[in-house]
Structure formats: C-alpha cells, structure tokens
Amino acid sequence: MEFSLSLKFAGRHAFKRNPQVLRWRKEMVEREGALPEQHRARQETLLARLFETAARTPAYERTAKRAPRRDQLGFLKDAFPVIDKSSLLRVGDAYLAGGGVPWQRFTVAATSGTTGTPLDVFRSLGSMLREEAFHLQHWGWAGWQHGDHQAVLRGDMVGPIERGKPPFWFWDSAGAQLVLSTRDLDEQRAVSFAEQIQRFGVTQLRAYPSAAYDLATCIAEAGLTLRLNSVITGSEMLYDFQRRRIESVFKTRVFDFYGLAERVAYASECQHGRMHVNPEYGVVEILDEHDQPTQDIGTIVGTSLHNHLMPLIRYRTLDTARWSPEPCPCGRTYPVIEKLSGRLADQLFDLDGRAVNCTIIGFAFDGMHNIDKAQVVQIAHDSWVIRMVPGPRYSEIDGQRVLQKLAQEVSPRVRARIELVREIPPLPSGKYQWVVQQWRTGPKPLAAVGATA
C-alpha cells in the first residue's frame, strides 16, 4: 500500500509542480500589487481566449461568436445569462467544448455531494495545473516556501478503511507532506498525529476546517503543545469558534480559502484576515435575487477563465458574500469580499461515538447521476437516514451503491438506510442543509433544522 501511495503522489507532484506551474506562481505573485486596470486587462485577455472555446460549446456558441474585440467584460455581463447547477444537470453535454464527453476521464472532478446534488465537472489539463499554481501562491501568503514540510488532513485514503490499526499516516517524500487519515481521527490517534507532525518537522497544516478543529480539540484535551507556522483551511465553511480553537491550540494564524469543484471562483485570506478574490482565476460577480449587481450581500456568480474543457460562464453558486470597499493593508490590489456564507452541515457520529467528517460523507455520492438531491440525517446514536430525491432513472441499485460507498469510503461503523422522498425543503433562511444532526439536538421539523446556523 505504501509503495503504491508513493507512486501515486510522486506522479501527482511531477505533473502538478512542474517548472511551468512554478513560473505561473511567480508571475502571479509579481502581479499581486498591480493597478486595478491592469488586473482588468489581464481578465480581458483570458476572457477572449475563453470565448474562443465557448464558440465551440453548444450552450454558448451563438452568443460567443458575437464577442467583440474590446470590452469582453462588458459583453460577458450583458450577453450571457446566469446559469446554475440545474442547467448542467439538464443538458450537461451542451456545456462541454465540442458538445461531447471527452475521452480523458481522469480529468473528471465529481463534486462531493455537499450541495445534495452530485455533479461531474470536466476540467482541462491546463486548468488543473493552474489550480495548483493558485494554491501555491496562497500557501506562500501563509509563509510556506518550496521544500517546507506540510501535514494534510483533507480526506486522503492512507490505508483500507476497515483496517483499524496504524499507521494512520503516510509520508509523501515527493511532496514533503505528511498525509493523515481524516477518517481515523479521534482522541487517542490525535496524540499519534501530533507526534508524527513533530517528528517530520511539519510547519504548515492543510485541512478541512472541521478536521483541523477536531485535531486541535483532541490535542488540547490531551494536554499537548503543538506549534505550527500556519494552518490552511478550505472546502467547508470555517466558523469563528473553529478559527479561535485552531489558532489558540496551534499558536498560529488560520489562512482560509474559498473554491469550488466547478472552478469558477477562488478567494483566499492574507495575513490580515481579508478574503481576496483572485482576478486571474475567474470573473466574480455578486448579484441580488434579480441577478443584478449589488453592494449588499448577494449570491456569488463566477466565470472560469482557465477550464477550456467545460467552460462555465456566469455560473451561480450556492454561496453568498458582499464586496468590501476598504483596501487591504497587505498591499495586494485584488478585490476583497466579506460575510462569506455557504453550505451548512451538522456533526454526525458513528457507532463508536467518533465524529465523522462532514465533507467526507459527501464522498458516498460521488459519481451518482440518478439522484436529484440528498440529505444525510442522524436520528439516533446508531442510526442514519439518507433522504434522497430520486432522478428519473433511479433504481434500487443506486441506493445500494450509496450505502456501499458509505461503508467503503466514509466509515464501516455506520448503520444507515435509504429513504426516498419527493422533496427536501430548504431552511427558513432559504439555505440548504445537507447534513443534519437530530439525535443530539432532538427531533425538529425538517425545514427548521439549523435555522440559527
């Protein structure tokens, strides 16, 4: 297992951290303090290339072929309608360049199901490499330098899920990172994790917010001290109570980032805690309920600038934010957003009372195309219910596959059953909660669960 993991990670790093990626990162760092009009000019250039691809994409070709040579940004916002996930699910192939599913299946990124509706997103090889450059840039904001040792607590498999014995970690020498098993994190193993972090000289932790919080909590309860230079969090909402615990235990600052599998927007925190939208990643708009620009809290709508396999133009996310008019003291001239809010999820537990990471729960729905919506609910200490709105082609086999993936990729110590429903209503706030804890909080009307989150 360790040899195969070594090959897997070595291949990944050889591909993603090649000299071109490092050069892109260096160039972006040099442009961080550019004038706003220079950022706009860069976006115009990238948009022009995207429109060339869109002209070969059935969903966009008629509009994209009318793109002018100047003011690409104005044309983008005037000519293209806002789309959402339902658009992709309804006619997904129409959003693929060339109108057909590409042969490179390894470029597919299945969303984790955290919106309740699984979706396959096809990414071009170039966009995958660019993605790495953006992450490397952000790690540098947090003090990381090439060769520094990291610990990773982001859902990677480091051994058979049913093994139940150490090692629960893997040293990736090619990437200089200690990969920790998120699925095996508990009070006892957290002590071993801390020992390994110290042993390998780790200075930066990259983790899901909930996983970093759980690790910090376990370390604190064990009376241990573990100092890091920085913690990078992302892929989930980071709550204030989580940030406080993580920063207190690890004696450092958290640098959160915001991104999506759809690759339409990327924002990351600097050393002053401001969330900067990277203008070279995508064109980000914040729109009101009428799809008009707003300076108040609105929905994030993004346009990918690098994915030429599945170009998504003016894609509405399920996340909200508002623009900040204040410049950041860090000196970077990227736009800043605040009041970022996204997916809601409670904490669920397995049969042994161990916390199960909410993002990893979504792995059970990866690649499932016959489910319109899903919600995972813990109704007792030994019982989960997976509520699913079936698609037109749903069969009992789909439900069994979800339960099988739950046992193989999330936790074998979970007892769950499928419950088919006609709809899953949102919270009174209009937001959707895909993981719900009803056992420890007591039964609540479905539409009211987590209304204060």
N, C-alpha and C positions, 0 to 999 in steps of 0.2 A: 504493500500500500504506500509506504513512504517513498519508494523508488518511483512509482507511477505519479505520485504528487510532485516529486522533484522535477520530473519531465514536464508535467503539466504547467507548473509555474515557470520553469525555465523557458518553455516555448512562449508562454504568455508575455513574459518580460522582453524576450528577444523581439517579439512583434511590436509591443506597445511602447517600449522605451528605446526605440532606435534613434540614431542621430537626428533624423528629421523631426521627430517629436520633441526632442530636447531643444532643437533650434526654434521650433514654433513657440515653445515655452519662453525661451529667452527673448524672442521678438515681442511677445505679448507683455512681458514684464517691462520692456523698454517703452511700450506704448501706454502704460497704465496712467500716466500723468498727462496724456495728450489733451489738446483743446477739444471741447465738445464737437466742433465742426469737423475735426479730424476723425473722431470716432464715427460721426455720421457718414463721412466719405468712405470709410472702411466698410460700413454696413451697406452702402450703395453698391460698392464693388462686389461684395459677397451676394447681395440680392440679385444683381444682374446675372451672376452665374446660376443662382437657384432658379430664376425664371427660365433660363435655357433648359434646365431639367424639367421644370413644370410644363413647358411647351410639349414635352413628350409624355406627359402624365394625363390620362383621360379626364380626371376630375378637374384639371386646371388648364388644359391645353388651349381652349378657346380664349380664355382670359389672358393667359401668359403670353400668347403670341401677339397681344396688343401692347405689351410692356414698352414704355418709351425708353430712350437712351438716357434721359435725365429724370431726376426726382423719382427714383424707384420706390423710396419710402412712401411718398405721397400716393403713388399708384397702388402700392400694396394695400393701404388702408381704405382707398376709395373703391377699388375694383373687386377685391376678393371678399367674399362673405366669411363670417365666422363659422367654423365647424366645431364638432365635438366628438367624443368617443362613439356616440351612436352613429355618426356619419361613417366612421371607419368600419364599424361592425356591420353596417347595412350594405355597403359597397366597397369593401376593403381593397379589392384588386384595382379599383379605379384610382387609388392613391399611390400605386406603385409605378415607378418610372417604366414605361413600356407597356403597362397595363397587365402584366403577368407576374406570378410568383417567381422570384429569381432562384437559380439553382443553388446559390450559396446559402444553404440552410443554417450554417454556423453563424450567420450574421443576424439571426432572429433573436430579439430580446423579448421574452414573454413577461408581461407585467406581473407583479407579484400578487395580483388579485386584491390589493388594498383599496381599490375603489369598488370591489364587489363584482366587477365585470372583467373577466380575463381578456387580454388582447395581445396579439403578436405584433411587434413592431420590427420592421426590417431596417437594418442600418447598413449604410455603405462602409466599406473598409476605411475610407478616409475619415468618416465621422467617428469611427471607433478610435482611430489614432488621435484625432483632435480632442476627443473626450479625455484621453489620458493627459494631454498637454494642459488642459484646463485644470485638471485635478493637481497636477504637479505644480502649477502656478499657485494654487490655493495653499497647498502644503507649505510652500515657501513663505507665504504670508504668516504662517504659524511657526516659522523658524526652521523648517526642515531643509536639509541640504542633501544632495546626492550622496548616498552611502550611509546616511543616518539610519539607525535601526528603528523599525516600527513594530507595533503589535496590532493585529487586525482581528476585530470581533464583529464580523459582518455576515455571518451565516454560512461560511465556507464549511464544506464537509472535510473533516480530517481523519475520518475512520467510519466504519459501519455504525449506523445509528444505534443498532441493538447491542453493540459490543459492551458498553458499560464499564470499561476498565481503561486505565491510562495506556498510552499517552493521549491526552485530550488536546494536544497542540502539535504543531509541525513547524520546523524551522525552514523557511524558504530562503536558502542561501543566495539564489539568483536575484531575489528582490530585497534581500536584507530585511525580511519581515517575519515575525513570529505569528503564525496563524493559529488562533484559538478557536475552540469549538463552542459556538454560541449555544448549541443545544445541550451541552454538558455543564453549563454554568450554574453552580449552586454554592452554598456557604463553604462547604468543605473543599470543593475544587477551586474556588476562587483563591484560596490560600496558595494552592499549587500554581495557579495562573500568575499570581503576584511574584512567586519565587522564580518562575521562568522569565518573567518580564525583567526582573533584576539580573538574572543570570546572563541573559543575552544583551544586556545594555540597551534596552529599549528606551527611547527618548520621546516617542510620539505614539499615541494610541488613535487608531481609526475604528469607529464603532457605530452601530445603531445607537441612538440616544438611550433607548430603554436598556440595551445591553451594557452600555457604559455606566448607566445609573445603577444597575444591579451589581456590577462588578465593584463599583465604589462602595455601595451599601454593605456588601459582604466583607470587603476589606476593612471597612471601618468597624464593623461588628466583631471582627477577629482581632481588633486592636493593632493592626499592622499600619505601617507607614510606607507609602509608595509615591515618590515624587516623579512627575513627568514634565517635559518642557511644554507640551501642548496636547490637546485632545481634539480630533476632528470628528464631528458628528454629521449625520445626514441620513436621508431616505425615510425618516419619520419626523413627526413634529417633535421639537425639543421644547419641553415645558420649563418654566422658571425654576420649579422645585428640583427638576433633574439637573439643570445647569448648576444650581447652587451646591448640590451634593457632589457632583463630579469635580467642580473646581475646588471645593473645600478638601476633599479627600486626596486628590492628586496634586494639590498645591500649584495649580496652573490655570490657564485660561482655555475655555472651550471656543473652538472656531467652527461654527455650524455652516453647512452649505445646503442649497436647495437645488434639486434637479428632478427630472422625470425620465421614465423609460422612453417617452415619446421624443425626447431630445429637442424640445422647443424653447427651453429657458434654463438659465444657470445663474445662480447668485451665491455669493459666499461672503462670510464675515471676515473683516480685517481685525487688527489688533485693538481697535476702538469699539468693537462690537457692532459696527454698522454693516448691514447686508447690501453688498454691491452687486448690481446686475451687470454681468459681463456682456458688453455690446457686440463682441466678436463671436459670441456663441449663438445668439438668436435675437430677433426683434421682439421686445416685450412691450405689451400694452396692458393697461389696467382699465377695464371697461365696466360701466354700470349695467343694470338689468336690460337696458335698451341697446347694448353694445356700443355705447358712446364713451369717449374718454372721460375719466373722472379723476379729480384730485383727492376724492374721498376714498373710502375702502371700496374696492371693486374686485372683479374676477381677473385673474392673470390669463392673458391670451398671448401665445407665443408663436413665432415663426422660426423654424430651424434654418440655419444658414449653412449647414455642412452635410446634412444627410441627403445625398443625391440618389438614394435608392428608394426612399419613401419620403419625399418632401412634404412636410406638413406646414401649411400656410394658414396663419390666424387660427390656431387650434386652441379652443377654450379648455382650460384645466378646471379642476375642482377646487383650486386654491384661491385664496383672496389675500390682498395686500393693499397698501397705498404708497404713493410716492412721498419721499421726504425732500423738502425743498432746501435743507441745510447741507452745505458742503461738508465733507468728512475731513477731520484733521490729519488723516493718514496721507493726504495729498493725491490719492487716486481720484480721477475725474469720472469714474463710472457712475451711472445713476444709482441712487440708494432707495431701497424700499423698506417699509416698516409695517408692523402689525400683520406679519405673515401668519396665515392660518390655513390649515389643511385637514388631512384625514384624521378622523377620531377613532381611537381604539382603547378599550379597557385592557386590564391584565387578566389573562387566563392561567389556570394551573393544571398540572397533570395529576395522575392518580396518587403520586407521592407528595403532592403539595408543592412541587417545584414550578416556578414561573416558566411559562412558555413564551418565547419572544413573539410579539405580535406580527412583525414583518415576516418571520419565518413561517408563520401559519399560512400566509399567502402563497407559499411555495406549493401547497396542496392543489392550487387552482391553475398553476402554470400550464399552458398548452391546452386548457379545456375550452373548447369552442362552442359547446352546446348548452352553456349556462349563461343566461342573461344577467343574473345578479346573484350574489351570495352574501350571507352574513353568518358568522360563527358566534354561538352563544353558549356560555357555560351556565347550566341551570341547576347543577348540584356538584358536590365535590368530586363525584365520579361520573359525571355525565355532561357531554357537549351535544348541542344540536346544530347541525349545519342547515340553515334555511336557504333554499335555492329556488330562484325563479327559472324554470326550465325553458330552453330555447325550443324552436320548432322541431329540431332533430334530436332532442334529448331522449336518452333511453336509460334503463336501469344500469347499463354498463358504465355510463358516465358517472353516476353516483358511486358505484363501486370503485372506480378509478380514483375519485377524490379521497375516499376512505383509505385506499391502498397507499396513495401518495402521502396522506397524513401520517400513516404509520411508518413509512419508509424515509420520509424526508423531513418530518417535523418532530414527532415523538412516538415511540412504540407504546408509551404509557399514557395513552389517551383512549377513552371509550366514547365514541361518537356515533350518531345516527343522522340519516338524511331526512329532511322534512321539506317536501315540495310545497311552495306557496305561490299565490298569484301575484303578490307584490310585497315589497319590503319598504314601508313608508320611511321618509326621512325624519329627522328630529324636528321639533317645532322651529328651530333656527333655520331649517332648510338644509342643514348639513346631513351627511350620511355617515352612520357609524357601522363599520363593517365587523368589528369585534366587540362583543357585549358581555359584560360580567353581571349576571343576575343572581348567582349563588351567594356571593359575599355581600351584595348590596340589597338583596331581597328582590322579589319579582316586581317588575314595573311594566306599565303599558309600553308596548314596543316603541311607539312614537315619542315616548318621554325619556327613554333611557339616555343618560349622559347629556341631558339638555343643558346642564350648567357647565359642561366641559369647555 
